[in-house]
Amino acid sequence: MRTSPTIETLGVFAVVFALQQTLTLVDAGLSFALFVLSAPLDVRPWTVVTSVYAHTGWQHLLSNSIALALVGFALERRTTRWRFHTFFIVTGAIAGIFQVVFNRLLLQLGLVEHQALVLGASGAVFALFGYVIAGNRLTGGLLDRIGLDPRWQALLFGVAAVLVTLATAAPGIALVAHFVGVLLGFAAGRMNLLRPTDPEPDTPPMPEY
């Protein structure tokens, strides 16, 4: 029986959140050091990964879990387990790094007063949604039919990423992470990066979705 990477990821969410809550009661500073991504990045480099699976509270955990379930179960049938997890970690980490670096730039320019503290999987989840949007047969067929130049395609996806990001705008939301996540998903979807060349055992043939 094939293991579900979506369920595995949700399980990691739950374990990390339980650990966060426990450590917060014992030593809030330790919980911060283990899971919160912030500048400078080289001080606690492990948080580039651990922050992807950590959350600020129940509502944050629930919203990301629901969003992951909506896209994850559909997408995992079209890729391999290791590709799914690698894509999730890499896109989540890159999105978080961009959020921190962008905020650090704004801080240096005096446009914000505090550095970014990043927690959550939304960058990775947005990348999964971006992959589904850009990598499906309908989108590919439409772009091929229109015959858009690659530069215009990049502009189109950039505008779409901005619109998606603005639709999620709210106080405390890591909008740069969302934007970068969607862009990464769009790019990966157009290149079909999650499509396995050598499917795992029990992996059904890759359908054109």
PyMOL commands that place a pseudoatom at each C-alpha (Angstrom):
pseudoatom trace, name=CA, resn=MET, resi=1, chain=A, elem=C, hetatm=0, pos=[0.000, 0.000, 0.000]
pseudoatom trace, name=CA, resn=ARG, resi=2, chain=A, elem=C, hetatm=0, pos=[1.388, 3.396, -1.001]
pseudoatom trace, name=CA, resn=THR, resi=3, chain=A, elem=C, hetatm=0, pos=[2.023, 5.844, 1.839]
pseudoatom trace, name=CA, resn=SER, resi=4, chain=A, elem=C, hetatm=0, pos=[0.376, 9.242, 1.540]
pseudoatom trace, name=CA, resn=PRO, resi=5, chain=A, elem=C, hetatm=0, pos=[2.908, 12.097, 1.743]
pseudoatom trace, name=CA, resn=THR, resi=6, chain=A, elem=C, hetatm=0, pos=[0.035, 14.458, 2.525]
pseudoatom trace, name=CA, resn=ILE, resi=7, chain=A, elem=C, hetatm=0, pos=[-0.915, 12.460, 5.610]
pseudoatom trace, name=CA, resn=GLU, resi=8, chain=A, elem=C, hetatm=0, pos=[2.746, 12.235, 6.581]
pseudoatom trace, name=CA, resn=THR, resi=9, chain=A, elem=C, hetatm=0, pos=[3.086, 16.012, 6.308]
pseudoatom trace, name=CA, resn=LEU, resi=10, chain=A, elem=C, hetatm=0, pos=[-0.063, 16.577, 8.357]
pseudoatom trace, name=CA, resn=GLY, resi=11, chain=A, elem=C, hetatm=0, pos=[1.385, 14.207, 10.944]
pseudoatom trace, name=CA, resn=VAL, resi=12, chain=A, elem=C, hetatm=0, pos=[4.586, 16.251, 11.109]
pseudoatom trace, name=CA, resn=PHE, resi=13, chain=A, elem=C, hetatm=0, pos=[2.452, 19.378, 11.553]
pseudoatom trace, name=CA, resn=ALA, resi=14, chain=A, elem=C, hetatm=0, pos=[0.742, 17.784, 14.542]
pseudoatom trace, name=CA, resn=VAL, resi=15, chain=A, elem=C, hetatm=0, pos=[3.950, 16.503, 16.167]
pseudoatom trace, name=CA, resn=VAL, resi=16, chain=A, elem=C, hetatm=0, pos=[5.767, 19.813, 15.725]
pseudoatom trace, name=CA, resn=PHE, resi=17, chain=A, elem=C, hetatm=0, pos=[2.806, 21.786, 17.061]
pseudoatom trace, name=CA, resn=ALA, resi=18, chain=A, elem=C, hetatm=0, pos=[2.577, 19.549, 20.135]
pseudoatom trace, name=CA, resn=LEU, resi=19, chain=A, elem=C, hetatm=0, pos=[6.307, 20.004, 20.689]
pseudoatom trace, name=CA, resn=GLN, resi=20, chain=A, elem=C, hetatm=0, pos=[5.941, 23.766, 20.294]
pseudoatom trace, name=CA, resn=GLN, resi=21, chain=A, elem=C, hetatm=0, pos=[3.200, 23.906, 22.897]
pseudoatom trace, name=CA, resn=THR, resi=22, chain=A, elem=C, hetatm=0, pos=[5.134, 21.757, 25.330]
pseudoatom trace, name=CA, resn=LEU, resi=23, chain=A, elem=C, hetatm=0, pos=[8.369, 23.706, 24.959]
pseudoatom trace, name=CA, resn=THR, resi=24, chain=A, elem=C, hetatm=0, pos=[6.531, 27.024, 25.279]
pseudoatom trace, name=CA, resn=LEU, resi=25, chain=A, elem=C, hetatm=0, pos=[5.325, 25.956, 28.729]
pseudoatom trace, name=CA, resn=VAL, resi=26, chain=A, elem=C, hetatm=0, pos=[8.821, 24.873, 29.756]
pseudoatom trace, name=CA, resn=ASP, resi=27, chain=A, elem=C, hetatm=0, pos=[11.077, 27.345, 27.918]
pseudoatom trace, name=CA, resn=ALA, resi=28, chain=A, elem=C, hetatm=0, pos=[9.593, 29.732, 25.366]
pseudoatom trace, name=CA, resn=GLY, resi=29, chain=A, elem=C, hetatm=0, pos=[13.065, 30.774, 24.280]
pseudoatom trace, name=CA, resn=LEU, resi=30, chain=A, elem=C, hetatm=0, pos=[13.924, 27.211, 23.291]
pseudoatom trace, name=CA, resn=SER, resi=31, chain=A, elem=C, hetatm=0, pos=[10.743, 26.914, 21.232]
pseudoatom trace, name=CA, resn=PHE, resi=32, chain=A, elem=C, hetatm=0, pos=[11.630, 30.177, 19.489]
pseudoatom trace, name=CA, resn=ALA, resi=33, chain=A, elem=C, hetatm=0, pos=[15.187, 29.014, 18.805]
pseudoatom trace, name=CA, resn=LEU, resi=34, chain=A, elem=C, hetatm=0, pos=[14.053, 25.707, 17.338]
pseudoatom trace, name=CA, resn=PHE, resi=35, chain=A, elem=C, hetatm=0, pos=[11.213, 26.832, 15.092]
pseudoatom trace, name=CA, resn=VAL, resi=36, chain=A, elem=C, hetatm=0, pos=[11.069, 30.569, 14.350]
pseudoatom trace, name=CA, resn=LEU, resi=37, chain=A, elem=C, hetatm=0, pos=[12.791, 31.743, 11.171]
pseudoatom trace, name=CA, resn=SER, resi=38, chain=A, elem=C, hetatm=0, pos=[14.257, 35.227, 11.466]
pseudoatom trace, name=CA, resn=ALA, resi=39, chain=A, elem=C, hetatm=0, pos=[17.298, 37.275, 10.503]
pseudoatom trace, name=CA, resn=PRO, resi=40, chain=A, elem=C, hetatm=0, pos=[20.192, 36.743, 10.516]
pseudoatom trace, name=CA, resn=LEU, resi=41, chain=A, elem=C, hetatm=0, pos=[19.632, 33.409, 8.803]
pseudoatom trace, name=CA, resn=ASP, resi=42, chain=A, elem=C, hetatm=0, pos=[23.022, 31.949, 9.671]
pseudoatom trace, name=CA, resn=VAL, resi=43, chain=A, elem=C, hetatm=0, pos=[22.424, 32.122, 13.429]
pseudoatom trace, name=CA, resn=ARG, resi=44, chain=A, elem=C, hetatm=0, pos=[19.797, 29.341, 13.478]
pseudoatom trace, name=CA, resn=PRO, resi=45, chain=A, elem=C, hetatm=0, pos=[19.998, 27.776, 9.994]
pseudoatom trace, name=CA, resn=TRP, resi=46, chain=A, elem=C, hetatm=0, pos=[17.861, 24.762, 10.954]
pseudoatom trace, name=CA, resn=THR, resi=47, chain=A, elem=C, hetatm=0, pos=[14.828, 27.032, 11.257]
pseudoatom trace, name=CA, resn=VAL, resi=48, chain=A, elem=C, hetatm=0, pos=[14.850, 27.381, 7.464]
pseudoatom trace, name=CA, resn=VAL, resi=49, chain=A, elem=C, hetatm=0, pos=[13.303, 23.880, 7.500]
pseudoatom trace, name=CA, resn=THR, resi=50, chain=A, elem=C, hetatm=0, pos=[11.676, 23.570, 10.932]
pseudoatom trace, name=CA, resn=SER, resi=51, chain=A, elem=C, hetatm=0, pos=[9.717, 26.806, 10.513]
pseudoatom trace, name=CA, resn=VAL, resi=52, chain=A, elem=C, hetatm=0, pos=[7.922, 25.289, 7.514]
pseudoatom trace, name=CA, resn=TYR, resi=53, chain=A, elem=C, hetatm=0, pos=[6.220, 22.747, 9.778]
pseudoatom trace, name=CA, resn=ALA, resi=54, chain=A, elem=C, hetatm=0, pos=[5.616, 25.033, 12.775]
pseudoatom trace, name=CA, resn=HIS, resi=55, chain=A, elem=C, hetatm=0, pos=[2.570, 27.241, 13.402]
pseudoatom trace, name=CA, resn=THR, resi=56, chain=A, elem=C, hetatm=0, pos=[1.602, 30.171, 15.587]
pseudoatom trace, name=CA, resn=GLY, resi=57, chain=A, elem=C, hetatm=0, pos=[-1.610, 28.672, 16.950]
pseudoatom trace, name=CA, resn=TRP, resi=58, chain=A, elem=C, hetatm=0, pos=[-4.563, 26.340, 16.392]
pseudoatom trace, name=CA, resn=GLN, resi=59, chain=A, elem=C, hetatm=0, pos=[-6.213, 28.565, 13.788]
pseudoatom trace, name=CA, resn=HIS, resi=60, chain=A, elem=C, hetatm=0, pos=[-2.991, 28.846, 11.793]
pseudoatom trace, name=CA, resn=LEU, resi=61, chain=A, elem=C, hetatm=0, pos=[-2.430, 25.090, 11.999]
pseudoatom trace, name=CA, resn=LEU, resi=62, chain=A, elem=C, hetatm=0, pos=[-6.003, 24.300, 10.987]
pseudoatom trace, name=CA, resn=SER, resi=63, chain=A, elem=C, hetatm=0, pos=[-6.079, 26.662, 8.002]
pseudoatom trace, name=CA, resn=ASN, resi=64, chain=A, elem=C, hetatm=0, pos=[-2.797, 25.356, 6.597]
pseudoatom trace, name=CA, resn=SER, resi=65, chain=A, elem=C, hetatm=0, pos=[-3.826, 21.741, 7.221]
pseudoatom trace, name=CA, resn=ILE, resi=66, chain=A, elem=C, hetatm=0, pos=[-7.124, 22.176, 5.380]
pseudoatom trace, name=CA, resn=ALA, resi=67, chain=A, elem=C, hetatm=0, pos=[-5.420, 23.924, 2.461]
pseudoatom trace, name=CA, resn=LEU, resi=68, chain=A, elem=C, hetatm=0, pos=[-2.763, 21.196, 2.271]
pseudoatom trace, name=CA, resn=ALA, resi=69, chain=A, elem=C, hetatm=0, pos=[-5.398, 18.460, 2.304]
pseudoatom trace, name=CA, resn=LEU, resi=70, chain=A, elem=C, hetatm=0, pos=[-7.352, 20.138, -0.503]
pseudoatom trace, name=CA, resn=VAL, resi=71, chain=A, elem=C, hetatm=0, pos=[-4.395, 20.187, -2.883]
pseudoatom trace, name=CA, resn=GLY, resi=72, chain=A, elem=C, hetatm=0, pos=[-2.114, 17.503, -1.467]
pseudoatom trace, name=CA, resn=PHE, resi=73, chain=A, elem=C, hetatm=0, pos=[-4.311, 14.428, -1.900]
pseudoatom trace, name=CA, resn=ALA, resi=74, chain=A, elem=C, hetatm=0, pos=[-4.971, 15.339, -5.529]
pseudoatom trace, name=CA, resn=LEU, resi=75, chain=A, elem=C, hetatm=0, pos=[-1.375, 16.148, -6.395]
pseudoatom trace, name=CA, resn=GLU, resi=76, chain=A, elem=C, hetatm=0, pos=[0.289, 13.231, -4.598]
pseudoatom trace, name=CA, resn=ARG, resi=77, chain=A, elem=C, hetatm=0, pos=[-1.344, 10.783, -7.016]
pseudoatom trace, name=CA, resn=ARG, resi=78, chain=A, elem=C, hetatm=0, pos=[0.614, 12.396, -9.828]
pseudoatom trace, name=CA, resn=THR, resi=79, chain=A, elem=C, hetatm=0, pos=[4.060, 12.330, -8.272]
pseudoatom trace, name=CA, resn=THR, resi=80, chain=A, elem=C, hetatm=0, pos=[6.313, 10.284, -6.019]
pseudoatom trace, name=CA, resn=ARG, resi=81, chain=A, elem=C, hetatm=0, pos=[6.606, 10.476, -2.283]
pseudoatom trace, name=CA, resn=TRP, resi=82, chain=A, elem=C, hetatm=0, pos=[10.148, 11.859, -2.220]
pseudoatom trace, name=CA, resn=ARG, resi=83, chain=A, elem=C, hetatm=0, pos=[9.381, 14.460, -4.908]
pseudoatom trace, name=CA, resn=PHE, resi=84, chain=A, elem=C, hetatm=0, pos=[6.352, 15.655, -2.940]
pseudoatom trace, name=CA, resn=HIS, resi=85, chain=A, elem=C, hetatm=0, pos=[8.303, 16.048, 0.313]
pseudoatom trace, name=CA, resn=THR, resi=86, chain=A, elem=C, hetatm=0, pos=[11.333, 17.602, -1.375]
pseudoatom trace, name=CA, resn=PHE, resi=87, chain=A, elem=C, hetatm=0, pos=[9.156, 20.101, -3.239]
pseudoatom trace, name=CA, resn=PHE, resi=88, chain=A, elem=C, hetatm=0, pos=[7.281, 20.975, -0.040]
pseudoatom trace, name=CA, resn=ILE, resi=89, chain=A, elem=C, hetatm=0, pos=[10.428, 21.551, 2.011]
pseudoatom trace, name=CA, resn=VAL, resi=90, chain=A, elem=C, hetatm=0, pos=[12.361, 23.423, -0.671]
pseudoatom trace, name=CA, resn=THR, resi=91, chain=A, elem=C, hetatm=0, pos=[9.546, 25.773, -1.702]
pseudoatom trace, name=CA, resn=GLY, resi=92, chain=A, elem=C, hetatm=0, pos=[8.546, 26.410, 1.909]
pseudoatom trace, name=CA, resn=ALA, resi=93, chain=A, elem=C, hetatm=0, pos=[12.134, 27.190, 2.863]
pseudoatom trace, name=CA, resn=ILE, resi=94, chain=A, elem=C, hetatm=0, pos=[12.727, 29.499, -0.105]
pseudoatom trace, name=CA, resn=ALA, resi=95, chain=A, elem=C, hetatm=0, pos=[9.453, 31.348, 0.515]
pseudoatom trace, name=CA, resn=GLY, resi=96, chain=A, elem=C, hetatm=0, pos=[10.363, 31.854, 4.172]
pseudoatom trace, name=CA, resn=ILE, resi=97, chain=A, elem=C, hetatm=0, pos=[13.859, 33.079, 3.313]
pseudoatom trace, name=CA, resn=PHE, resi=98, chain=A, elem=C, hetatm=0, pos=[12.478, 35.635, 0.850]
pseudoatom trace, name=CA, resn=GLN, resi=99, chain=A, elem=C, hetatm=0, pos=[10.039, 36.875, 3.498]
pseudoatom trace, name=CA, resn=VAL, resi=100, chain=A, elem=C, hetatm=0, pos=[12.841, 37.394, 6.012]
pseudoatom trace, name=CA, resn=VAL, resi=101, chain=A, elem=C, hetatm=0, pos=[15.248, 38.982, 3.516]
pseudoatom trace, name=CA, resn=PHE, resi=102, chain=A, elem=C, hetatm=0, pos=[12.603, 41.340, 2.120]
pseudoatom trace, name=CA, resn=ASN, resi=103, chain=A, elem=C, hetatm=0, pos=[11.574, 42.415, 5.610]
pseudoatom trace, name=CA, resn=ARG, resi=104, chain=A, elem=C, hetatm=0, pos=[15.228, 42.943, 6.553]
pseudoatom trace, name=CA, resn=LEU, resi=105, chain=A, elem=C, hetatm=0, pos=[15.591, 45.263, 3.550]
pseudoatom trace, name=CA, resn=LEU, resi=106, chain=A, elem=C, hetatm=0, pos=[12.520, 47.236, 4.592]
pseudoatom trace, name=CA, resn=LEU, resi=107, chain=A, elem=C, hetatm=0, pos=[13.904, 47.429, 8.127]
pseudoatom trace, name=CA, resn=GLN, resi=108, chain=A, elem=C, hetatm=0, pos=[17.181, 48.868, 6.870]
pseudoatom trace, name=CA, resn=LEU, resi=109, chain=A, elem=C, hetatm=0, pos=[15.258, 51.424, 4.809]
pseudoatom trace, name=CA, resn=GLY, resi=110, chain=A, elem=C, hetatm=0, pos=[13.260, 52.409, 7.872]
pseudoatom trace, name=CA, resn=LEU, resi=111, chain=A, elem=C, hetatm=0, pos=[9.955, 51.328, 6.336]
pseudoatom trace, name=CA, resn=VAL, resi=112, chain=A, elem=C, hetatm=0, pos=[9.169, 48.796, 9.084]
pseudoatom trace, name=CA, resn=GLU, resi=113, chain=A, elem=C, hetatm=0, pos=[10.041, 48.757, 12.771]
pseudoatom trace, name=CA, resn=HIS, resi=114, chain=A, elem=C, hetatm=0, pos=[10.418, 45.049, 13.476]
pseudoatom trace, name=CA, resn=GLN, resi=115, chain=A, elem=C, hetatm=0, pos=[12.111, 42.118, 11.782]
pseudoatom trace, name=CA, resn=ALA, resi=116, chain=A, elem=C, hetatm=0, pos=[9.979, 39.297, 10.384]
pseudoatom trace, name=CA, resn=LEU, resi=117, chain=A, elem=C, hetatm=0, pos=[9.357, 36.200, 12.488]
pseudoatom trace, name=CA, resn=VAL, resi=118, chain=A, elem=C, hetatm=0, pos=[8.259, 33.466, 10.095]
pseudoatom trace, name=CA, resn=LEU, resi=119, chain=A, elem=C, hetatm=0, pos=[6.308, 30.341, 10.974]
pseudoatom trace, name=CA, resn=GLY, resi=120, chain=A, elem=C, hetatm=0, pos=[4.063, 28.157, 8.850]
pseudoatom trace, name=CA, resn=ALA, resi=121, chain=A, elem=C, hetatm=0, pos=[3.661, 26.087, 5.716]
pseudoatom trace, name=CA, resn=SER, resi=122, chain=A, elem=C, hetatm=0, pos=[1.661, 28.556, 3.658]
pseudoatom trace, name=CA, resn=GLY, resi=123, chain=A, elem=C, hetatm=0, pos=[4.544, 29.261, 1.262]
pseudoatom trace, name=CA, resn=ALA, resi=124, chain=A, elem=C, hetatm=0, pos=[4.844, 25.555, 0.483]
pseudoatom trace, name=CA, resn=VAL, resi=125, chain=A, elem=C, hetatm=0, pos=[1.080, 25.089, 0.274]
pseudoatom trace, name=CA, resn=PHE, resi=126, chain=A, elem=C, hetatm=0, pos=[0.781, 28.030, -2.127]
pseudoatom trace, name=CA, resn=ALA, resi=127, chain=A, elem=C, hetatm=0, pos=[3.515, 26.438, -4.215]
pseudoatom trace, name=CA, resn=LEU, resi=128, chain=A, elem=C, hetatm=0, pos=[1.441, 23.246, -4.456]
pseudoatom trace, name=CA, resn=PHE, resi=129, chain=A, elem=C, hetatm=0, pos=[-1.593, 25.237, -5.576]
pseudoatom trace, name=CA, resn=GLY, resi=130, chain=A, elem=C, hetatm=0, pos=[0.553, 27.134, -8.078]
pseudoatom trace, name=CA, resn=TYR, resi=131, chain=A, elem=C, hetatm=0, pos=[1.836, 23.848, -9.451]
pseudoatom trace, name=CA, resn=VAL, resi=132, chain=A, elem=C, hetatm=0, pos=[-1.688, 22.513, -9.963]
pseudoatom trace, name=CA, resn=ILE, resi=133, chain=A, elem=C, hetatm=0, pos=[-2.801, 25.706, -11.698]
pseudoatom trace, name=CA, resn=ALA, resi=134, chain=A, elem=C, hetatm=0, pos=[0.165, 25.947, -14.057]
pseudoatom trace, name=CA, resn=GLY, resi=135, chain=A, elem=C, hetatm=0, pos=[0.849, 22.254, -14.601]
pseudoatom trace, name=CA, resn=ASN, resi=136, chain=A, elem=C, hetatm=0, pos=[-2.568, 21.021, -15.609]
pseudoatom trace, name=CA, resn=ARG, resi=137, chain=A, elem=C, hetatm=0, pos=[-3.472, 20.069, -19.169]
pseudoatom trace, name=CA, resn=LEU, resi=138, chain=A, elem=C, hetatm=0, pos=[-6.056, 22.848, -19.554]
pseudoatom trace, name=CA, resn=THR, resi=139, chain=A, elem=C, hetatm=0, pos=[-3.601, 25.628, -18.722]
pseudoatom trace, name=CA, resn=GLY, resi=140, chain=A, elem=C, hetatm=0, pos=[-0.865, 24.104, -20.876]
pseudoatom trace, name=CA, resn=GLY, resi=141, chain=A, elem=C, hetatm=0, pos=[-3.203, 23.599, -23.821]
pseudoatom trace, name=CA, resn=LEU, resi=142, chain=A, elem=C, hetatm=0, pos=[-4.555, 27.146, -23.566]
pseudoatom trace, name=CA, resn=LEU, resi=143, chain=A, elem=C, hetatm=0, pos=[-1.090, 28.706, -23.476]
pseudoatom trace, name=CA, resn=ASP, resi=144, chain=A, elem=C, hetatm=0, pos=[0.043, 26.553, -26.393]
pseudoatom trace, name=CA, resn=ARG, resi=145, chain=A, elem=C, hetatm=0, pos=[-3.040, 27.488, -28.381]
pseudoatom trace, name=CA, resn=ILE, resi=146, chain=A, elem=C, hetatm=0, pos=[-2.546, 31.204, -27.739]
pseudoatom trace, name=CA, resn=GLY, resi=147, chain=A, elem=C, hetatm=0, pos=[1.141, 30.882, -28.541]
pseudoatom trace, name=CA, resn=LEU, resi=148, chain=A, elem=C, hetatm=0, pos=[2.324, 33.334, -25.892]
pseudoatom trace, name=CA, resn=ASP, resi=149, chain=A, elem=C, hetatm=0, pos=[6.011, 34.158, -25.825]
pseudoatom trace, name=CA, resn=PRO, resi=150, chain=A, elem=C, hetatm=0, pos=[7.711, 32.738, -22.684]
pseudoatom trace, name=CA, resn=ARG, resi=151, chain=A, elem=C, hetatm=0, pos=[8.348, 36.279, -21.436]
pseudoatom trace, name=CA, resn=TRP, resi=152, chain=A, elem=C, hetatm=0, pos=[4.651, 37.096, -21.694]
pseudoatom trace, name=CA, resn=GLN, resi=153, chain=A, elem=C, hetatm=0, pos=[3.824, 33.834, -19.949]
pseudoatom trace, name=CA, resn=ALA, resi=154, chain=A, elem=C, hetatm=0, pos=[6.152, 34.822, -17.113]
pseudoatom trace, name=CA, resn=LEU, resi=155, chain=A, elem=C, hetatm=0, pos=[4.443, 38.215, -16.896]
pseudoatom trace, name=CA, resn=LEU, resi=156, chain=A, elem=C, hetatm=0, pos=[1.003, 36.571, -16.890]
pseudoatom trace, name=CA, resn=PHE, resi=157, chain=A, elem=C, hetatm=0, pos=[1.942, 34.221, -14.065]
pseudoatom trace, name=CA, resn=GLY, resi=158, chain=A, elem=C, hetatm=0, pos=[3.542, 37.111, -12.194]
pseudoatom trace, name=CA, resn=VAL, resi=159, chain=A, elem=C, hetatm=0, pos=[0.312, 39.095, -12.349]
pseudoatom trace, name=CA, resn=ALA, resi=160, chain=A, elem=C, hetatm=0, pos=[-1.652, 36.009, -11.277]
pseudoatom trace, name=CA, resn=ALA, resi=161, chain=A, elem=C, hetatm=0, pos=[0.718, 35.553, -8.319]
pseudoatom trace, name=CA, resn=VAL, resi=162, chain=A, elem=C, hetatm=0, pos=[0.168, 39.168, -7.278]
pseudoatom trace, name=CA, resn=LEU, resi=163, chain=A, elem=C, hetatm=0, pos=[-3.615, 38.739, -7.441]
pseudoatom trace, name=CA, resn=VAL, resi=164, chain=A, elem=C, hetatm=0, pos=[-3.523, 35.526, -5.417]
pseudoatom trace, name=CA, resn=THR, resi=165, chain=A, elem=C, hetatm=0, pos=[-1.274, 37.192, -2.856]
pseudoatom trace, name=CA, resn=LEU, resi=166, chain=A, elem=C, hetatm=0, pos=[-3.499, 40.245, -2.528]
pseudoatom trace, name=CA, resn=ALA, resi=167, chain=A, elem=C, hetatm=0, pos=[-6.524, 37.964, -2.078]
pseudoatom trace, name=CA, resn=THR, resi=168, chain=A, elem=C, hetatm=0, pos=[-4.862, 36.541, 1.055]
pseudoatom trace, name=CA, resn=ALA, resi=169, chain=A, elem=C, hetatm=0, pos=[-3.748, 39.895, 2.446]
pseudoatom trace, name=CA, resn=ALA, resi=170, chain=A, elem=C, hetatm=0, pos=[-4.393, 40.380, 6.157]
pseudoatom trace, name=CA, resn=PRO, resi=171, chain=A, elem=C, hetatm=0, pos=[-2.468, 41.716, 9.164]
pseudoatom trace, name=CA, resn=GLY, resi=172, chain=A, elem=C, hetatm=0, pos=[0.346, 39.378, 10.156]
pseudoatom trace, name=CA, resn=ILE, resi=173, chain=A, elem=C, hetatm=0, pos=[0.258, 37.382, 6.906]
pseudoatom trace, name=CA, resn=ALA, resi=174, chain=A, elem=C, hetatm=0, pos=[3.583, 36.631, 5.219]
pseudoatom trace, name=CA, resn=LEU, resi=175, chain=A, elem=C, hetatm=0, pos=[2.580, 38.016, 1.836]
pseudoatom trace, name=CA, resn=VAL, resi=176, chain=A, elem=C, hetatm=0, pos=[6.061, 37.797, 0.324]
pseudoatom trace, name=CA, resn=ALA, resi=177, chain=A, elem=C, hetatm=0, pos=[6.195, 34.094, 1.230]
pseudoatom trace, name=CA, resn=HIS, resi=178, chain=A, elem=C, hetatm=0, pos=[2.809, 33.571, -0.406]
pseudoatom trace, name=CA, resn=PHE, resi=179, chain=A, elem=C, hetatm=0, pos=[3.893, 35.414, -3.547]
pseudoatom trace, name=CA, resn=VAL, resi=180, chain=A, elem=C, hetatm=0, pos=[7.174, 33.529, -3.839]
pseudoatom trace, name=CA, resn=GLY, resi=181, chain=A, elem=C, hetatm=0, pos=[5.446, 30.213, -3.139]
pseudoatom trace, name=CA, resn=VAL, resi=182, chain=A, elem=C, hetatm=0, pos=[2.900, 30.748, -5.901]
pseudoatom trace, name=CA, resn=LEU, resi=183, chain=A, elem=C, hetatm=0, pos=[5.613, 31.806, -8.357]
pseudoatom trace, name=CA, resn=LEU, resi=184, chain=A, elem=C, hetatm=0, pos=[7.707, 28.745, -7.548]
pseudoatom trace, name=CA, resn=GLY, resi=185, chain=A, elem=C, hetatm=0, pos=[4.653, 26.553, -8.045]
pseudoatom trace, name=CA, resn=PHE, resi=186, chain=A, elem=C, hetatm=0, pos=[3.846, 28.189, -11.373]
pseudoatom trace, name=CA, resn=ALA, resi=187, chain=A, elem=C, hetatm=0, pos=[7.399, 27.690, -12.628]
pseudoatom trace, name=CA, resn=ALA, resi=188, chain=A, elem=C, hetatm=0, pos=[7.567, 24.089, -11.415]
pseudoatom trace, name=CA, resn=GLY, resi=189, chain=A, elem=C, hetatm=0, pos=[4.156, 23.342, -12.905]
pseudoatom trace, name=CA, resn=ARG, resi=190, chain=A, elem=C, hetatm=0, pos=[5.135, 24.607, -16.337]
pseudoatom trace, name=CA, resn=MET, resi=191, chain=A, elem=C, hetatm=0, pos=[8.246, 22.406, -16.184]
pseudoatom trace, name=CA, resn=ASN, resi=192, chain=A, elem=C, hetatm=0, pos=[6.330, 19.418, -14.736]
pseudoatom trace, name=CA, resn=LEU, resi=193, chain=A, elem=C, hetatm=0, pos=[8.984, 18.982, -12.053]
pseudoatom trace, name=CA, resn=LEU, resi=194, chain=A, elem=C, hetatm=0, pos=[6.830, 16.663, -9.966]
pseudoatom trace, name=CA, resn=ARG, resi=195, chain=A, elem=C, hetatm=0, pos=[6.117, 14.307, -12.845]
pseudoatom trace, name=CA, resn=PRO, resi=196, chain=A, elem=C, hetatm=0, pos=[8.167, 11.154, -12.094]
pseudoatom trace, name=CA, resn=THR, resi=197, chain=A, elem=C, hetatm=0, pos=[10.375, 9.694, -14.791]
pseudoatom trace, name=CA, resn=ASP, resi=198, chain=A, elem=C, hetatm=0, pos=[10.473, 6.368, -12.971]
pseudoatom trace, name=CA, resn=PRO, resi=199, chain=A, elem=C, hetatm=0, pos=[7.260, 5.923, -10.934]
pseudoatom trace, name=CA, resn=GLU, resi=200, chain=A, elem=C, hetatm=0, pos=[7.447, 4.288, -7.518]
pseudoatom trace, name=CA, resn=PRO, resi=201, chain=A, elem=C, hetatm=0, pos=[5.882, 0.837, -7.087]
pseudoatom trace, name=CA, resn=ASP, resi=202, chain=A, elem=C, hetatm=0, pos=[2.089, 1.007, -6.955]
pseudoatom trace, name=CA, resn=THR, resi=203, chain=A, elem=C, hetatm=0, pos=[2.158, 4.522, -8.429]
pseudoatom trace, name=CA, resn=PRO, resi=204, chain=A, elem=C, hetatm=0, pos=[-0.570, 4.810, -11.103]
pseudoatom trace, name=CA, resn=PRO, resi=205, chain=A, elem=C, hetatm=0, pos=[0.381, 6.157, -14.535]
pseudoatom trace, name=CA, resn=MET, resi=206, chain=A, elem=C, hetatm=0, pos=[0.582, 9.912, -14.659]
pseudoatom trace, name=CA, resn=PRO, resi=207, chain=A, elem=C, hetatm=0, pos=[-2.710, 11.231, -16.045]
pseudoatom trace, name=CA, resn=GLU, resi=208, chain=A, elem=C, hetatm=0, pos=[-2.951, 14.497, -17.882]
pseudoatom trace, name=CA, resn=TYR, resi=209, chain=A, elem=C, hetatm=0, pos=[-4.883, 16.657, -15.465]
for i in range(1, 209): cmd.bond("trace and resi %d" % i, "trace and resi %d" % (i + 1))
show_as sticks, trace
zoom trace
